[in-house]
């Protein structure tokens, strides 16, 4: 029972860090990356479909994304979806390929992106702490039922705290890398 609670907490914390990495990858850091388009969906024959399922996305240059839809009829829909998105990028199309030029970030915009990154990292830390709380509550319930001893409870709570510290440190590393990426000129 104790191991199940620990394993569940570890799995959930791992997923929280992975979600943070996905969120931070979608922040525009001045460099072109296909992850920028992950949240954008295209209305393709009445179905909301992610761009990466409709097209090949490549990065031929550090500040350029190349989007090649497999269906040439989808080019205008992909353009429309990019225009509607919150990326603030204007697509250029030649009828079969869409080019997205990523402009240089201003210092003010970089600072805003760092603030957003820190906010997302704090949300990740809060999620990890909530997982710790849930695991500790579950352990206390099993101790009240008499399934584990008080010593086992305290030892496992210490282990969960160490696990929490490890994943919060992981969040800090992810945030540091993203901040350096954003502030790089």
C-alpha positions as CSV (number, residue, x, y, z in Angstrom):
1,X,0.0,0.0,0.0
2,X,2.8,2.4,1.0
3,X,4.7,1.7,-2.2
4,X,1.6,2.2,-4.3
5,X,1.1,5.7,-2.8
6,X,4.7,6.6,-3.3
7,X,4.8,5.3,-6.9
8,X,1.5,7.1,-7.7
9,X,3.0,10.4,-6.3
10,X,6.2,10.0,-8.3
11,X,4.3,9.3,-11.5
12,X,2.0,12.3,-11.0
13,X,5.0,14.6,-10.2
14,X,6.8,13.4,-13.3
15,X,3.7,14.3,-15.4
16,X,3.6,17.7,-13.7
17,X,7.2,18.4,-14.8
18,X,6.4,17.1,-18.3
19,X,3.4,19.4,-18.5
20,X,5.6,22.4,-17.5
21,X,8.1,21.5,-20.1
22,X,5.4,21.4,-22.8
23,X,4.0,24.8,-21.6
24,X,7.4,26.4,-21.7
25,X,8.2,25.0,-25.1
26,X,5.2,26.8,-26.5
27,X,6.5,30.2,-25.3
28,X,8.2,32.0,-28.1
29,X,11.8,32.6,-27.2
30,X,13.1,34.3,-30.4
31,X,14.2,31.1,-31.9
32,X,12.0,29.0,-34.3
33,X,10.8,25.7,-32.9
34,X,8.0,23.5,-34.1
35,X,6.7,23.4,-30.5
36,X,5.4,27.0,-31.0
37,X,2.6,25.5,-33.1
38,X,1.6,22.7,-30.8
39,X,-1.5,24.5,-29.3
40,X,-2.8,25.7,-32.7
41,X,-5.6,23.7,-34.3
42,X,-7.0,24.0,-37.8
43,X,-10.6,23.6,-38.9
44,X,-10.0,20.8,-41.4
45,X,-13.2,19.6,-43.1
46,X,-15.2,20.5,-40.0
47,X,-12.8,18.8,-37.5
48,X,-10.5,20.8,-35.2
49,X,-7.1,19.2,-36.0
50,X,-3.6,20.1,-34.7
51,X,-1.3,21.6,-37.3
52,X,1.4,18.9,-36.8
53,X,-1.2,16.3,-37.9
54,X,-1.9,18.2,-41.1
55,X,1.6,19.3,-42.2
56,X,5.3,18.8,-42.1
57,X,6.9,21.4,-39.9
58,X,10.6,22.1,-40.3
59,X,13.2,24.7,-39.2
60,X,15.4,25.5,-42.1
61,X,16.9,28.6,-40.4
62,X,17.1,29.7,-36.7
63,X,14.3,32.3,-37.2
64,X,12.1,30.6,-39.8
65,X,9.5,27.9,-39.6
66,X,8.4,26.1,-42.8
67,X,5.0,24.5,-42.8
68,X,4.2,22.1,-45.7
69,X,0.6,20.9,-45.5
70,X,0.1,17.4,-47.0
71,X,-3.2,18.6,-48.5
72,X,-2.7,21.7,-50.6
73,X,-6.3,22.7,-50.0
74,X,-5.5,23.1,-46.3
75,X,-2.9,25.9,-46.8
76,X,-5.5,28.7,-46.4
77,X,-7.0,27.1,-43.3
78,X,-3.6,26.7,-41.7
79,X,-2.8,30.4,-42.5
80,X,-6.1,31.4,-41.0
81,X,-5.5,29.4,-37.8
82,X,-2.0,30.9,-37.4
83,X,-3.4,34.4,-37.8
84,X,-6.1,33.8,-35.2
85,X,-3.6,32.4,-32.7
86,X,-2.0,34.4,-29.9
87,X,1.5,34.0,-31.5
88,X,1.5,37.4,-33.1
89,X,3.1,36.0,-36.3
90,X,2.1,36.7,-39.9
91,X,2.3,33.7,-42.2
92,X,3.6,34.1,-45.8
93,X,2.4,31.5,-48.3
94,X,3.3,30.7,-51.9
95,X,0.3,28.4,-52.3
96,X,2.0,25.2,-51.2
97,X,4.3,26.2,-48.4
98,X,3.8,28.5,-45.5
99,X,6.7,30.5,-44.0
100,X,6.7,31.9,-40.5
101,X,9.4,34.4,-39.8
102,X,10.2,34.7,-36.1
103,X,11.1,38.4,-35.3
104,X,13.8,39.4,-32.9
105,X,12.4,39.9,-29.4
106,X,12.6,43.3,-27.7
107,X,14.1,43.6,-24.2
108,X,10.6,44.4,-22.8
109,X,9.1,41.3,-24.5
110,X,11.9,39.1,-23.2
111,X,11.2,40.3,-19.6
112,X,7.5,39.6,-20.1
113,X,8.3,36.1,-21.3
114,X,10.5,35.5,-18.3
115,X,7.7,36.6,-16.0
116,X,5.3,34.2,-17.8
117,X,7.9,31.4,-17.5
118,X,8.2,32.0,-13.8
119,X,4.5,32.0,-13.4
120,X,4.2,28.7,-15.2
121,X,7.1,27.3,-13.0
122,X,5.3,28.4,-9.9
123,X,2.1,26.6,-11.1
124,X,4.3,23.5,-11.6
125,X,5.7,23.8,-8.0
126,X,2.2,24.2,-6.6
127,X,1.0,21.1,-8.5
128,X,3.9,19.1,-7.1
129,X,3.1,20.3,-3.6
130,X,-0.5,19.4,-4.0
131,X,0.5,15.9,-5.1
132,X,2.7,15.7,-1.9
133,X,-0.3,16.8,0.2
134,X,-2.6,14.2,-1.5
135,X,0.0,11.4,-0.9
136,X,0.4,12.4,2.8
137,X,-3.4,12.5,3.3
138,X,-3.7,9.0,1.8
139,X,-0.9,7.7,4.1
140,X,-2.6,9.2,7.1
141,X,-5.9,7.5,6.2
142,X,-4.1,4.1,5.8
143,X,-2.4,4.7,9.2
144,X,-5.8,5.5,10.8
145,X,-7.2,2.3,9.4
146,X,-4.4,0.4,11.0
147,X,-2.8,-0.8,7.7
148,X,0.6,0.8,8.4
149,X,2.4,1.8,11.6
150,X,3.1,5.3,12.8
151,X,6.9,4.7,12.1
152,X,6.1,3.6,8.5
153,X,3.9,6.7,8.1
154,X,6.7,9.1,9.2
155,X,9.4,7.3,7.1
156,X,7.2,7.3,4.0
157,X,6.3,11.0,4.5
158,X,10.0,11.8,4.7
159,X,10.5,9.8,1.4
160,X,7.7,11.8,-0.2
161,X,9.2,15.1,1.0
162,X,12.6,14.0,-0.6
163,X,10.7,13.2,-3.8
164,X,9.0,16.5,-3.7
165,X,12.3,18.3,-3.2
166,X,13.8,16.4,-6.2
167,X,10.9,17.4,-8.5
168,X,10.9,21.0,-7.4
169,X,14.6,21.1,-8.1
170,X,13.8,19.7,-11.6
171,X,11.3,22.6,-12.1
172,X,14.0,25.1,-11.2
173,X,16.4,23.5,-13.7
174,X,13.7,23.7,-16.5
175,X,13.0,27.3,-15.6
176,X,16.7,28.3,-15.6
177,X,17.2,26.8,-19.0
178,X,14.1,28.6,-20.4
179,X,15.1,31.9,-18.9
180,X,18.6,31.6,-20.5
181,X,16.9,30.7,-23.8
182,X,14.6,33.7,-23.7
183,X,17.3,36.3,-22.6
184,X,19.8,35.1,-25.2
185,X,20.1,37.7,-27.9
